[in-house]
């Protein structure tokens, strides 16, 4: 499996938002659903099926990992998810790609206005 983050780009908006949701602290599925909705200003509302399908794919790609409940409060042994270093690198690479696209668009828009 390749570990060059740029080979995975571009990401879908949903994938990027899931990675961003996990960028600060581990989260359970429901917390990820809420965070994605917040990050997208409620434009993206994931169903549980869509979310868990995406999480399985991210687990397979080794961008995230499943961990025990970090708060230790789950009686059901719920799992949380956190970014791996590869997941963090992929997220950063996508952010850099998007920043480059935005810079190019702004330069062209500035030239078109003048």
GIFEN-V310780 format. One record per pair of residues at least 12 apart in sequence whose ideal C-beta (glycine too) atoms are under 10 Angstrom apart, sorted by sequence separation. I is the first residue (numbers start at 1). J is the second residue. If there is no record, write none. Layout:
{{I | J} {I | J}}
This chain:
{{21 | 33} {23 | 35} {33 | 45} {34 | 46} {67 | 79} {68 | 80} {70 | 82} {21 | 34} {22 | 35} {33 | 46} {66 | 79} {67 | 80} {18 | 32} {21 | 35} {32 | 46} {33 | 47} {65 | 79} {66 | 80} {67 | 81} {17 | 32} {18 | 33} {20 | 35} {21 | 36} {33 | 48} {36 | 51} {65 | 80} {66 | 81} {67 | 82} {20 | 36} {21 | 37} {65 | 81} {66 | 82} {18 | 35} {21 | 38} {29 | 46} {33 | 50} {64 | 81} {65 | 82} {17 | 35} {18 | 36} {21 | 39} {30 | 48} {33 | 51} {36 | 54} {63 | 81} {64 | 82} {65 | 83} {17 | 36} {20 | 39} {29 | 48} {32 | 51} {64 | 83} {65 | 84} {16 | 36} {17 | 37} {20 | 40} {32 | 52} {63 | 83} {64 | 84} {17 | 38} {18 | 39} {30 | 51} {63 | 84} {65 | 86} {14 | 36} {17 | 39} {29 | 51} {32 | 54} {59 | 81} {62 | 84} {63 | 85} {64 | 86} {65 | 87} {13 | 36} {16 | 39} {17 | 40} {29 | 52} {32 | 55} {58 | 81} {61 | 84} {62 | 85} {63 | 86} {64 | 87} {55 | 79} {62 | 86} {63 | 87} {64 | 88} {58 | 83} {59 | 84} {61 | 86} {62 | 87} {63 | 88} {13 | 39} {14 | 40} {17 | 43} {18 | 44} {29 | 55} {55 | 81} {58 | 84} {61 | 87} {63 | 89} {13 | 40} {17 | 44} {63 | 90} {18 | 46} {63 | 91} {17 | 46} {58 | 87} {61 | 90} {13 | 43} {14 | 44} {13 | 44} {14 | 46} {32 | 64} {58 | 90} {18 | 51} {22 | 55} {14 | 50} {18 | 54} {22 | 58} {14 | 51} {17 | 54} {18 | 55} {26 | 64} {15 | 54} {18 | 57} {19 | 58} {26 | 65} {14 | 54} {18 | 58} {26 | 66} {22 | 63} {26 | 67} {28 | 69} {12 | 54} {15 | 57} {22 | 64} {26 | 68} {28 | 70} {15 | 58} {26 | 69} {27 | 70} {28 | 71} {19 | 63} {26 | 70} {18 | 63} {19 | 64} {25 | 70} {26 | 71} {15 | 61} {18 | 64} {28 | 74} {15 | 63} {30 | 78} {32 | 80} {29 | 78} {31 | 80} {32 | 81} {28 | 78} {29 | 79} {31 | 81} {28 | 79} {29 | 80} {11 | 63} {28 | 80} {29 | 81} {8 | 61} {26 | 79} {27 | 80} {28 | 81} {26 | 80} {27 | 81} {8 | 63} {25 | 80} {26 | 81} {27 | 82} {26 | 82} {25 | 82} {26 | 83} {5 | 63} {22 | 80} {24 | 82} {25 | 83} {1 | 60} {3 | 62} {22 | 81} {23 | 82} {24 | 83} {1 | 61} {21 | 81} {22 | 82} {23 | 83} {1 | 62} {22 | 83} {21 | 83} {22 | 84} {18 | 81} {20 | 83} {19 | 83} {23 | 87} {18 | 83} {22 | 87} {23 | 88} {22 | 88} {19 | 87} {23 | 91} {18 | 87} {19 | 88} {22 | 91} {23 | 92} {19 | 90} {20 | 91} {19 | 91} {18 | 91} {19 | 92} {16 | 90} {20 | 94} {15 | 90} {16 | 91} {19 | 94} {20 | 95} {15 | 91} {19 | 95} {8 | 86} {16 | 94} {8 | 87} {11 | 90} {15 | 94} {16 | 95} {11 | 91} {5 | 86} {8 | 89} {9 | 90} {3 | 85} {4 | 86} {5 | 87} {8 | 90} {11 | 93} {16 | 98} {3 | 86} {5 | 88} {6 | 89} {7 | 90} {10 | 93} {11 | 94} {2 | 86} {5 | 89} {6 | 90} {9 | 93} {10 | 94} {11 | 95} {1 | 86} {4 | 89} {5 | 90} {8 | 93} {9 | 94} {3 | 89} {4 | 90} {5 | 91} {7 | 93} {8 | 94} {11 | 97} {3 | 90} {5 | 92} {6 | 93} {9 | 96} {10 | 97} {11 | 98} {5 | 93} {6 | 94} {9 | 97} {10 | 98} {4 | 93} {5 | 94} {9 | 98} {6 | 96} {5 | 96} {6 | 97} {10 | 101} {5 | 97}}
